[in-house]
Amino acid sequence: MKCQKCGSEIPNGIMTCPNCGAEVRLVPDYESLDDLLEGRYAHEGEEDDEAEETFNLRLTGRQAAMILGLLALVAIFAYFFLDYRNRSDYDYQLKAAETCLDAGNYTDALDHVRLALRARPEDEEARLTEAEILIRQKDYESALPVLKAVISLNPGCLEAYDAMIFIYYNEEDIDAIKRLLDTAEEAVRKEFDDFISDTPEVRPSEGVYYKAVSLSGKAEKDAVIYYSMDGSDPLTGGHVLGEAISLGEGEYEVRFRAVNGNGIPSDLMTRSYTVLGADPRGISISPSSGAYDAGTTVTVTAEGTDVRFAFDSPSGAEAIPVDGVIAMPEGRHTIYVLIFNENEDLTAVTSRTYFVS
């Protein structure tokens, strides 16, 4: 037999283990009633503890799920609240628009700035940002009304004028620049004086003269003076005013416009001159003005290599015949004699008026 405690061999007839001294049980599987009851109750207690722990764990899981659900709802609410607040927040939207603009994302920039304008519909900075985005997109047609609205609210807004001038200049609409600045405040005109062309100074003043008049003009730096004598706009039907023009006998309505270095035209200026009984030096016309019979001819003598004549208007002149004799048509007509220099500049003009019947 072996000891149940230490496993040593126990000789027959020995009731204690010679090795460990443990008592030898003849019936080793026997348990007392107390031991059985104690073990059972102990086991049942363990089962109850496990059940309670399981219940507690399940209760904690439900609570955790509820907490997670509430947190999710709070997060969703916070997201939509912040999104709504941001959409309604002027500073946030304008800053986002400027960031997108700098990055070249014009579509998103336009969306943001228009959300900013919902918060502040008449805000100048937001409107100018909107206009800048549209200009970058080359949508000038949409940008112009935005800029005009800014100027209507703030007539002294230099940024708006600058942007409009940029658009008109790129579209080569020079007259639009002139119209824009014609009605601008003095401070604005001063700021953009490079895009304003003053009317030229013309001498002498208009009036009646008894001797030939030397007509000359002076304009601002880099400006060119144009003139016409036939009633047309000097820019479309006129000529560049070079050296002084000597006006002889006749009545003249002379129109002037200057164009500055940026191509901006001045306002139209008109001067009227009446010269009685005097011709520029070097020109002679006979007979004098008056009524004559049919077949009357006019003789012209003039000093110069390019002498021309025209009927009823100084424009459209043609070369004088070699013999200087011109047949007068019937009716009332004015003949103009003009001298041009080598640069095709008019240097002298005089006239006679005849009634031929």
PLY file of the C-alpha trace (Angstrom):
ply
format ascii 1.0
element vertex 357
property float x
property float y
property float z
element edge 356
property int vertex1
property int vertex2
end_header
0.00 0.00 0.00
1.20 3.55 -0.69
0.82 6.58 1.49
-1.87 8.85 0.12
0.03 11.89 1.36
3.68 11.33 0.39
3.43 8.29 -1.86
5.89 6.16 0.11
5.42 2.34 0.35
3.77 1.30 3.64
4.36 -2.27 4.85
1.28 -4.34 5.65
0.00 -4.07 9.17
1.44 -0.54 9.65
-1.22 2.13 10.43
1.05 5.19 9.98
3.41 6.14 7.17
7.01 5.45 8.28
8.08 8.37 6.06
5.65 11.25 6.80
3.71 9.85 9.78
0.35 10.24 8.07
-2.46 7.98 9.28
-3.28 5.20 6.95
-7.02 5.11 5.92
-8.37 1.75 5.17
-11.23 3.39 3.18
-9.50 6.30 1.40
-12.56 7.73 -0.46
-14.66 8.13 2.65
-15.82 11.63 3.54
-17.68 12.64 6.64
-21.14 14.16 6.43
-19.80 17.45 7.68
-17.19 17.51 4.99
-19.81 16.79 2.35
-22.14 19.49 3.57
-19.32 22.03 3.92
-18.16 21.35 0.36
-21.68 21.59 -1.06
-22.47 24.86 0.63
-19.13 26.23 -0.39
-19.81 25.28 -4.01
-23.27 26.78 -3.98
-21.83 30.02 -2.60
-19.36 30.16 -5.41
-22.17 29.73 -7.96
-24.17 32.53 -6.33
-21.13 34.84 -6.43
-20.58 34.05 -10.10
-24.26 34.75 -10.91
-24.17 38.08 -9.05
-20.94 39.04 -10.82
-22.47 38.12 -14.18
-25.56 40.22 -13.39
-23.39 43.13 -12.38
-21.36 42.83 -15.58
-24.54 42.77 -17.68
-25.89 45.85 -15.89
-22.62 47.67 -16.47
-22.72 46.81 -20.21
-26.20 48.29 -20.59
-25.14 51.42 -18.84
-22.09 51.68 -21.07
-24.24 51.28 -24.18
-26.58 54.00 -22.96
-23.66 56.29 -22.22
-22.14 55.65 -25.64
-25.48 56.38 -27.29
-25.85 59.62 -25.40
-22.31 60.62 -26.31
-23.02 59.89 -29.96
-26.14 62.06 -29.85
-24.21 64.85 -28.19
-21.48 64.60 -30.83
-24.02 64.73 -33.66
-25.78 67.69 -32.09
-22.48 69.46 -31.54
-21.45 68.86 -35.16
-24.65 70.30 -36.59
-24.63 73.14 -34.08
-21.06 74.08 -34.95
-21.78 73.70 -38.65
-24.80 75.98 -38.37
-22.86 78.45 -36.26
-19.99 78.45 -38.73
-22.35 78.95 -41.64
-23.86 81.86 -39.79
-20.55 83.23 -38.54
-19.26 86.14 -40.66
-15.65 86.00 -39.49
-15.36 82.25 -40.02
-16.81 82.36 -43.53
-14.80 85.38 -44.65
-11.58 83.84 -43.35
-12.41 80.57 -45.12
-13.11 82.51 -48.33
-9.75 84.27 -48.14
-7.96 80.97 -47.48
-9.62 79.33 -50.49
-8.88 82.39 -52.61
-5.18 82.25 -51.74
-5.19 78.55 -52.62
-6.83 79.22 -55.98
-10.00 77.37 -54.99
-12.35 80.00 -56.38
-15.56 77.94 -56.30
-15.34 77.24 -52.56
-14.12 80.78 -51.93
-17.23 82.15 -53.60
-19.47 79.84 -51.53
-17.85 80.99 -48.29
-17.97 84.69 -49.05
-21.63 84.51 -50.00
-22.37 82.79 -46.69
-20.54 85.68 -45.01
-22.74 88.10 -46.94
-25.82 86.34 -45.61
-24.69 87.37 -42.15
-23.76 90.91 -43.27
-25.40 91.69 -46.62
-23.90 95.17 -47.01
-20.42 94.47 -45.67
-17.81 96.22 -47.80
-14.94 93.80 -47.15
-17.02 90.76 -48.06
-18.31 92.42 -51.24
-14.81 93.40 -52.29
-13.65 89.82 -51.65
-16.53 88.52 -53.76
-15.56 90.90 -56.56
-11.92 89.82 -56.36
-12.90 86.16 -56.68
-15.07 86.92 -59.72
-12.27 88.95 -61.31
-9.83 86.08 -60.78
-12.36 83.89 -62.57
-12.52 86.56 -65.33
-16.24 86.86 -64.72
-16.17 90.62 -65.19
-19.86 90.82 -66.00
-20.76 89.51 -62.53
-18.05 91.50 -60.74
-19.14 94.93 -62.01
-22.56 95.02 -60.26
-20.89 93.99 -56.99
-18.38 96.84 -57.28
-21.05 99.36 -58.26
-23.02 98.36 -55.15
-19.93 99.01 -53.00
-19.49 102.47 -54.54
-23.15 103.29 -54.03
-22.71 102.59 -50.31
-19.25 104.16 -50.08
-18.52 106.65 -52.90
-14.96 107.01 -51.66
-13.98 103.34 -51.82
-10.71 103.39 -53.75
-10.49 99.58 -53.90
-13.79 99.39 -55.79
-12.72 102.06 -58.28
-9.38 100.35 -58.78
-11.07 97.04 -59.56
-13.55 98.63 -61.98
-10.78 100.47 -63.82
-8.89 97.18 -64.07
-11.93 95.51 -65.65
-12.65 98.32 -68.11
-8.99 98.62 -69.08
-8.76 94.88 -69.77
-11.91 95.09 -71.86
-10.47 98.14 -73.67
-13.55 100.15 -72.72
-11.74 103.45 -72.28
-14.92 105.51 -72.45
-16.27 103.55 -69.48
-13.24 104.57 -67.40
-13.87 108.18 -68.33
-17.56 107.96 -67.41
-16.69 106.27 -64.12
-14.24 108.96 -63.02
-16.26 111.87 -64.39
-18.79 111.37 -61.59
-16.31 110.36 -58.88
-15.45 112.37 -55.79
-12.49 114.70 -56.02
-10.36 112.50 -53.74
-10.99 109.54 -56.04
-10.17 111.56 -59.14
-6.94 112.69 -57.55
-5.98 109.11 -56.72
-6.58 107.97 -60.30
-5.46 111.08 -62.15
-3.45 108.93 -64.57
-6.79 107.81 -65.98
-8.15 111.34 -66.33
-7.31 113.44 -69.36
-7.74 117.18 -69.09
-9.00 119.21 -72.02
-6.15 120.92 -73.85
-5.29 124.56 -73.52
-6.02 126.29 -76.83
-4.88 129.76 -77.83
-6.14 132.26 -78.71
-9.60 132.30 -77.19
-12.51 132.11 -79.59
-13.87 135.28 -81.14
-13.77 137.59 -84.15
-10.37 138.61 -85.55
-9.28 141.05 -88.25
-6.01 139.35 -88.92
-4.93 135.77 -89.35
-5.09 133.77 -86.15
-2.30 131.41 -85.09
-4.13 128.53 -83.44
-2.09 126.34 -81.06
-2.73 123.88 -78.26
-1.01 122.58 -75.16
-1.78 119.37 -73.28
-0.54 117.50 -70.23
2.57 115.34 -70.41
2.42 112.48 -72.93
-0.99 113.64 -74.20
-1.83 114.11 -77.88
-4.26 116.76 -79.12
-6.72 115.95 -81.89
-8.84 118.50 -83.73
-11.49 118.63 -86.43
-13.05 121.46 -88.45
-15.98 119.64 -90.05
-18.11 119.01 -86.95
-16.90 115.44 -86.43
-15.44 113.96 -83.27
-11.71 114.70 -83.41
-10.92 111.12 -82.38
-12.79 109.60 -85.30
-12.74 112.23 -88.05
-9.98 114.60 -87.03
-6.23 115.01 -87.15
-3.35 115.37 -84.74
-2.65 119.01 -83.93
1.01 119.45 -84.72
2.44 122.89 -85.21
0.27 126.00 -84.97
-2.43 126.46 -87.62
-2.82 129.88 -89.21
-6.50 130.65 -89.73
-7.31 133.11 -92.50
-10.54 134.63 -93.72
-13.62 132.60 -92.86
-15.66 131.11 -90.04
-14.28 128.10 -88.22
-15.73 125.81 -85.58
-12.79 123.82 -84.28
-13.23 120.85 -81.97
-10.49 119.52 -79.70
-9.88 116.44 -77.59
-6.72 115.29 -75.84
-5.72 111.66 -75.25
-3.28 110.94 -72.40
-0.61 108.26 -72.14
-3.14 105.66 -70.91
-5.36 106.26 -73.93
-7.97 108.15 -71.91
-9.70 110.91 -73.93
-10.59 114.29 -72.54
-13.95 115.95 -72.81
-14.81 117.53 -76.13
-13.94 121.22 -76.37
-15.22 123.52 -79.13
-13.90 126.93 -80.15
-15.39 129.26 -82.77
-13.31 131.77 -84.73
-14.27 134.39 -87.27
-11.48 136.00 -89.27
-12.40 139.01 -91.41
-10.46 140.17 -94.47
-7.13 138.57 -93.71
-5.23 135.61 -95.10
-2.28 133.73 -93.68
1.03 134.83 -95.04
1.77 133.22 -98.37
-1.85 132.58 -99.48
-3.85 134.66 -101.92
-7.35 133.97 -103.30
-9.16 136.07 -105.87
-11.79 137.27 -106.36
-12.98 138.20 -102.88
-16.13 136.73 -101.39
-19.40 137.81 -103.05
-22.03 137.08 -105.73
-20.89 136.18 -109.23
-22.20 134.96 -112.55
-22.01 131.38 -113.67
-18.64 130.37 -115.05
-16.70 132.32 -112.46
-13.32 130.87 -111.62
-11.15 131.29 -108.56
-7.41 131.76 -108.73
-5.26 130.55 -105.87
-1.61 131.29 -105.25
0.12 129.82 -102.23
3.60 129.22 -100.93
4.14 125.58 -100.15
4.65 122.21 -101.76
1.36 120.72 -100.54
-1.54 123.07 -101.23
-5.08 121.72 -101.33
-8.63 122.97 -101.64
-12.09 121.80 -100.63
-15.65 123.01 -100.95
-17.87 123.79 -97.94
-15.66 121.95 -95.44
-11.93 121.85 -94.74
-12.04 118.04 -94.80
-11.67 115.93 -97.90
-9.30 118.41 -99.55
-7.69 117.62 -102.87
-4.65 119.05 -104.58
-4.84 122.46 -106.20
-4.50 122.36 -110.01
-1.09 123.31 -111.33
-2.35 126.59 -112.79
-4.16 127.44 -109.55
-7.51 128.04 -111.31
-10.65 126.46 -109.85
-14.14 126.60 -111.38
-16.85 127.60 -108.92
-20.05 125.55 -108.97
-23.40 127.32 -109.04
-25.07 128.12 -105.75
-23.68 129.29 -102.45
-20.39 127.61 -101.65
-17.32 128.21 -99.53
-13.93 127.26 -100.90
-11.15 126.42 -98.44
-7.49 126.54 -99.31
-5.16 124.56 -97.04
-1.40 124.19 -96.75
0.20 121.09 -95.21
3.79 120.51 -94.15
5.93 117.46 -94.84
4.40 115.68 -91.80
0.89 116.08 -93.20
0.13 118.65 -90.49
-2.18 121.48 -91.48
-0.30 124.75 -91.13
-2.62 127.29 -92.75
-6.18 127.60 -93.96
-8.25 130.39 -95.43
-11.54 130.60 -97.33
-13.86 132.57 -99.58
-17.64 132.30 -99.92
-19.29 132.77 -103.30
-22.85 132.85 -104.57
-22.76 131.87 -108.25
-25.91 132.01 -110.38
0 1
1 2
2 3
3 4
4 5
5 6
6 7
7 8
8 9
9 10
10 11
11 12
12 13
13 14
14 15
15 16
16 17
17 18
18 19
19 20
20 21
21 22
22 23
23 24
24 25
25 26
26 27
27 28
28 29
29 30
30 31
31 32
32 33
33 34
34 35
35 36
36 37
37 38
38 39
39 40
40 41
41 42
42 43
43 44
44 45
45 46
46 47
47 48
48 49
49 50
50 51
51 52
52 53
53 54
54 55
55 56
56 57
57 58
58 59
59 60
60 61
61 62
62 63
63 64
64 65
65 66
66 67
67 68
68 69
69 70
70 71
71 72
72 73
73 74
74 75
75 76
76 77
77 78
78 79
79 80
80 81
81 82
82 83
83 84
84 85
85 86
86 87
87 88
88 89
89 90
90 91
91 92
92 93
93 94
94 95
95 96
96 97
97 98
98 99
99 100
100 101
101 102
102 103
103 104
104 105
105 106
106 107
107 108
108 109
109 110
110 111
111 112
112 113
113 114
114 115
115 116
116 117
117 118
118 119
119 120
120 121
121 122
122 123
123 124
124 125
125 126
126 127
127 128
128 129
129 130
130 131
131 132
132 133
133 134
134 135
135 136
136 137
137 138
138 139
139 140
140 141
141 142
142 143
143 144
144 145
145 146
146 147
147 148
148 149
149 150
150 151
151 152
152 153
153 154
154 155
155 156
156 157
157 158
158 159
159 160
160 161
161 162
162 163
163 164
164 165
165 166
166 167
167 168
168 169
169 170
170 171
171 172
172 173
173 174
174 175
175 176
176 177
177 178
178 179
179 180
180 181
181 182
182 183
183 184
184 185
185 186
186 187
187 188
188 189
189 190
190 191
191 192
192 193
193 194
194 195
195 196
196 197
197 198
198 199
199 200
200 201
201 202
202 203
203 204
204 205
205 206
206 207
207 208
208 209
209 210
210 211
211 212
212 213
213 214
214 215
215 216
216 217
217 218
218 219
219 220
220 221
221 222
222 223
223 224
224 225
225 226
226 227
227 228
228 229
229 230
230 231
231 232
232 233
233 234
234 235
235 236
236 237
237 238
238 239
239 240
240 241
241 242
242 243
243 244
244 245
245 246
246 247
247 248
248 249
249 250
250 251
251 252
252 253
253 254
254 255
255 256
256 257
257 258
258 259
259 260
260 261
261 262
262 263
263 264
264 265
265 266
266 267
267 268
268 269
269 270
270 271
271 272
272 273
273 274
274 275
275 276
276 277
277 278
278 279
279 280
280 281
281 282
282 283
283 284
284 285
285 286
286 287
287 288
288 289
289 290
290 291
291 292
292 293
293 294
294 295
295 296
296 297
297 298
298 299
299 300
300 301
301 302
302 303
303 304
304 305
305 306
306 307
307 308
308 309
309 310
310 311
311 312
312 313
313 314
314 315
315 316
316 317
317 318
318 319
319 320
320 321
321 322
322 323
323 324
324 325
325 326
326 327
327 328
328 329
329 330
330 331
331 332
332 333
333 334
334 335
335 336
336 337
337 338
338 339
339 340
340 341
341 342
342 343
343 344
344 345
345 346
346 347
347 348
348 349
349 350
350 351
351 352
352 353
353 354
354 355
355 356
